[in-house]
């Protein structure tokens, strides 16, 4: 996906911590316009993609966006052999 995005002009910043979200009001609606990194750089963008993985929900909360994502421990069930299966 990232290769296709780059081919269409997207710039992808990896390993960059996001300290804050920038936004503005357009036609009465809030719109995310970029991010502020922990180093203080401001990256403005027409589209911002939240790729924070297990921290996506917390990042979304910074701009009052609800992301129904919750990290959970993996559970495993170990059984004996089942002849009928």
PyMOL CGO cylinders between C-alpha atoms (Angstrom):
from pymol import cmd
from pymol.cgo import CYLINDER

trace = [
    CYLINDER, 0.00, 0.00, 0.00, 2.76, 2.44, 0.83, 0.3, 1, 1, 1, 1, 1, 1,
    CYLINDER, 2.76, 2.44, 0.83, 4.44, 1.90, -2.54, 0.3, 1, 1, 1, 1, 1, 1,
    CYLINDER, 4.44, 1.90, -2.54, 1.20, 2.75, -4.36, 0.3, 1, 1, 1, 1, 1, 1,
    CYLINDER, 1.20, 2.75, -4.36, 0.67, 5.78, -2.15, 0.3, 1, 1, 1, 1, 1, 1,
    CYLINDER, 0.67, 5.78, -2.15, 4.18, 7.03, -2.87, 0.3, 1, 1, 1, 1, 1, 1,
    CYLINDER, 4.18, 7.03, -2.87, 3.62, 6.51, -6.59, 0.3, 1, 1, 1, 1, 1, 1,
    CYLINDER, 3.62, 6.51, -6.59, 0.65, 8.89, -6.30, 0.3, 1, 1, 1, 1, 1, 1,
    CYLINDER, 0.65, 8.89, -6.30, 2.57, 11.59, -4.45, 0.3, 1, 1, 1, 1, 1, 1,
    CYLINDER, 2.57, 11.59, -4.45, 2.19, 10.59, -0.80, 0.3, 1, 1, 1, 1, 1, 1,
    CYLINDER, 2.19, 10.59, -0.80, 5.05, 11.28, 1.59, 0.3, 1, 1, 1, 1, 1, 1,
    CYLINDER, 5.05, 11.28, 1.59, 5.39, 8.75, 4.40, 0.3, 1, 1, 1, 1, 1, 1,
    CYLINDER, 5.39, 8.75, 4.40, 7.25, 9.59, 7.60, 0.3, 1, 1, 1, 1, 1, 1,
    CYLINDER, 7.25, 9.59, 7.60, 8.27, 6.53, 9.59, 0.3, 1, 1, 1, 1, 1, 1,
    CYLINDER, 8.27, 6.53, 9.59, 9.54, 6.40, 13.16, 0.3, 1, 1, 1, 1, 1, 1,
    CYLINDER, 9.54, 6.40, 13.16, 8.21, 9.89, 13.91, 0.3, 1, 1, 1, 1, 1, 1,
    CYLINDER, 8.21, 9.89, 13.91, 6.42, 10.46, 17.21, 0.3, 1, 1, 1, 1, 1, 1,
    CYLINDER, 6.42, 10.46, 17.21, 3.30, 12.64, 17.06, 0.3, 1, 1, 1, 1, 1, 1,
    CYLINDER, 3.30, 12.64, 17.06, 3.00, 15.14, 19.91, 0.3, 1, 1, 1, 1, 1, 1,
    CYLINDER, 3.00, 15.14, 19.91, -0.13, 16.91, 18.70, 0.3, 1, 1, 1, 1, 1, 1,
    CYLINDER, -0.13, 16.91, 18.70, -2.67, 17.13, 15.90, 0.3, 1, 1, 1, 1, 1, 1,
    CYLINDER, -2.67, 17.13, 15.90, -3.26, 20.36, 13.96, 0.3, 1, 1, 1, 1, 1, 1,
    CYLINDER, -3.26, 20.36, 13.96, -6.75, 21.17, 12.76, 0.3, 1, 1, 1, 1, 1, 1,
    CYLINDER, -6.75, 21.17, 12.76, -8.91, 23.99, 11.45, 0.3, 1, 1, 1, 1, 1, 1,
    CYLINDER, -8.91, 23.99, 11.45, -12.60, 24.58, 10.91, 0.3, 1, 1, 1, 1, 1, 1,
    CYLINDER, -12.60, 24.58, 10.91, -13.79, 24.30, 7.30, 0.3, 1, 1, 1, 1, 1, 1,
    CYLINDER, -13.79, 24.30, 7.30, -17.45, 25.01, 6.52, 0.3, 1, 1, 1, 1, 1, 1,
    CYLINDER, -17.45, 25.01, 6.52, -18.35, 24.53, 10.17, 0.3, 1, 1, 1, 1, 1, 1,
    CYLINDER, -18.35, 24.53, 10.17, -16.56, 21.17, 10.51, 0.3, 1, 1, 1, 1, 1, 1,
    CYLINDER, -16.56, 21.17, 10.51, -13.26, 20.43, 12.22, 0.3, 1, 1, 1, 1, 1, 1,
    CYLINDER, -13.26, 20.43, 12.22, -10.63, 19.05, 9.84, 0.3, 1, 1, 1, 1, 1, 1,
    CYLINDER, -10.63, 19.05, 9.84, -7.24, 17.55, 10.69, 0.3, 1, 1, 1, 1, 1, 1,
    CYLINDER, -7.24, 17.55, 10.69, -4.59, 19.48, 8.77, 0.3, 1, 1, 1, 1, 1, 1,
    CYLINDER, -4.59, 19.48, 8.77, -1.38, 17.88, 10.00, 0.3, 1, 1, 1, 1, 1, 1,
    CYLINDER, -1.38, 17.88, 10.00, 0.68, 16.85, 12.98, 0.3, 1, 1, 1, 1, 1, 1,
    CYLINDER, 0.68, 16.85, 12.98, 3.31, 18.28, 15.30, 0.3, 1, 1, 1, 1, 1, 1,
    CYLINDER, 3.31, 18.28, 15.30, 6.19, 15.90, 15.99, 0.3, 1, 1, 1, 1, 1, 1,
    CYLINDER, 6.19, 15.90, 15.99, 7.98, 15.48, 19.31, 0.3, 1, 1, 1, 1, 1, 1,
    CYLINDER, 7.98, 15.48, 19.31, 10.92, 17.37, 17.79, 0.3, 1, 1, 1, 1, 1, 1,
    CYLINDER, 10.92, 17.37, 17.79, 8.61, 20.34, 17.18, 0.3, 1, 1, 1, 1, 1, 1,
    CYLINDER, 8.61, 20.34, 17.18, 8.34, 19.99, 13.40, 0.3, 1, 1, 1, 1, 1, 1,
    CYLINDER, 8.34, 19.99, 13.40, 4.93, 20.70, 11.90, 0.3, 1, 1, 1, 1, 1, 1,
    CYLINDER, 4.93, 20.70, 11.90, 3.92, 18.41, 9.03, 0.3, 1, 1, 1, 1, 1, 1,
    CYLINDER, 3.92, 18.41, 9.03, 0.93, 19.77, 7.13, 0.3, 1, 1, 1, 1, 1, 1,
    CYLINDER, 0.93, 19.77, 7.13, -1.12, 17.45, 4.96, 0.3, 1, 1, 1, 1, 1, 1,
    CYLINDER, -1.12, 17.45, 4.96, -4.34, 17.29, 3.00, 0.3, 1, 1, 1, 1, 1, 1,
    CYLINDER, -4.34, 17.29, 3.00, -4.82, 13.77, 4.38, 0.3, 1, 1, 1, 1, 1, 1,
    CYLINDER, -4.82, 13.77, 4.38, -3.45, 12.41, 7.66, 0.3, 1, 1, 1, 1, 1, 1,
    CYLINDER, -3.45, 12.41, 7.66, -3.48, 8.63, 8.12, 0.3, 1, 1, 1, 1, 1, 1,
    CYLINDER, -3.48, 8.63, 8.12, -3.42, 7.33, 11.67, 0.3, 1, 1, 1, 1, 1, 1,
    CYLINDER, -3.42, 7.33, 11.67, -0.93, 4.42, 11.62, 0.3, 1, 1, 1, 1, 1, 1,
    CYLINDER, -0.93, 4.42, 11.62, -0.25, 4.37, 15.35, 0.3, 1, 1, 1, 1, 1, 1,
    CYLINDER, -0.25, 4.37, 15.35, -1.06, 0.67, 15.71, 0.3, 1, 1, 1, 1, 1, 1,
    CYLINDER, -1.06, 0.67, 15.71, -2.06, -0.24, 19.24, 0.3, 1, 1, 1, 1, 1, 1,
    CYLINDER, -2.06, -0.24, 19.24, -1.88, 3.48, 20.16, 0.3, 1, 1, 1, 1, 1, 1,
    CYLINDER, -1.88, 3.48, 20.16, -4.28, 4.56, 17.37, 0.3, 1, 1, 1, 1, 1, 1,
    CYLINDER, -4.28, 4.56, 17.37, -7.16, 5.05, 19.80, 0.3, 1, 1, 1, 1, 1, 1,
    CYLINDER, -7.16, 5.05, 19.80, -5.15, 7.38, 22.03, 0.3, 1, 1, 1, 1, 1, 1,
    CYLINDER, -5.15, 7.38, 22.03, -3.90, 9.37, 19.04, 0.3, 1, 1, 1, 1, 1, 1,
    CYLINDER, -3.90, 9.37, 19.04, -7.45, 9.71, 17.73, 0.3, 1, 1, 1, 1, 1, 1,
    CYLINDER, -7.45, 9.71, 17.73, -8.62, 11.01, 21.11, 0.3, 1, 1, 1, 1, 1, 1,
    CYLINDER, -8.62, 11.01, 21.11, -6.29, 14.00, 20.70, 0.3, 1, 1, 1, 1, 1, 1,
    CYLINDER, -6.29, 14.00, 20.70, -8.52, 15.26, 17.91, 0.3, 1, 1, 1, 1, 1, 1,
    CYLINDER, -8.52, 15.26, 17.91, -11.77, 14.02, 19.50, 0.3, 1, 1, 1, 1, 1, 1,
    CYLINDER, -11.77, 14.02, 19.50, -12.07, 11.08, 17.08, 0.3, 1, 1, 1, 1, 1, 1,
    CYLINDER, -12.07, 11.08, 17.08, -13.38, 7.80, 18.48, 0.3, 1, 1, 1, 1, 1, 1,
    CYLINDER, -13.38, 7.80, 18.48, -11.49, 4.78, 17.21, 0.3, 1, 1, 1, 1, 1, 1,
    CYLINDER, -11.49, 4.78, 17.21, -12.94, 1.47, 18.50, 0.3, 1, 1, 1, 1, 1, 1,
    CYLINDER, -12.94, 1.47, 18.50, -9.55, -0.15, 18.92, 0.3, 1, 1, 1, 1, 1, 1,
    CYLINDER, -9.55, -0.15, 18.92, -8.32, -1.70, 22.14, 0.3, 1, 1, 1, 1, 1, 1,
    CYLINDER, -8.32, -1.70, 22.14, -5.13, -3.63, 22.67, 0.3, 1, 1, 1, 1, 1, 1,
    CYLINDER, -5.13, -3.63, 22.67, -5.75, -7.08, 24.12, 0.3, 1, 1, 1, 1, 1, 1,
    CYLINDER, -5.75, -7.08, 24.12, -3.63, -10.00, 25.15, 0.3, 1, 1, 1, 1, 1, 1,
    CYLINDER, -3.63, -10.00, 25.15, -3.73, -12.99, 22.83, 0.3, 1, 1, 1, 1, 1, 1,
    CYLINDER, -3.73, -12.99, 22.83, -5.47, -16.02, 24.27, 0.3, 1, 1, 1, 1, 1, 1,
    CYLINDER, -5.47, -16.02, 24.27, -4.70, -19.59, 23.33, 0.3, 1, 1, 1, 1, 1, 1,
    CYLINDER, -4.70, -19.59, 23.33, -6.64, -22.78, 23.97, 0.3, 1, 1, 1, 1, 1, 1,
    CYLINDER, -6.64, -22.78, 23.97, -4.71, -26.03, 23.99, 0.3, 1, 1, 1, 1, 1, 1,
    CYLINDER, -4.71, -26.03, 23.99, -6.66, -29.26, 23.61, 0.3, 1, 1, 1, 1, 1, 1,
    CYLINDER, -6.66, -29.26, 23.61, -5.93, -32.94, 23.24, 0.3, 1, 1, 1, 1, 1, 1,
    CYLINDER, -5.93, -32.94, 23.24, -6.42, -34.71, 19.93, 0.3, 1, 1, 1, 1, 1, 1,
    CYLINDER, -6.42, -34.71, 19.93, -10.10, -34.89, 18.90, 0.3, 1, 1, 1, 1, 1, 1,
    CYLINDER, -10.10, -34.89, 18.90, -10.74, -38.07, 16.88, 0.3, 1, 1, 1, 1, 1, 1,
    CYLINDER, -10.74, -38.07, 16.88, -14.02, -36.71, 15.44, 0.3, 1, 1, 1, 1, 1, 1,
    CYLINDER, -14.02, -36.71, 15.44, -12.25, -33.73, 13.86, 0.3, 1, 1, 1, 1, 1, 1,
]
cmd.load_cgo(trace, "trace")
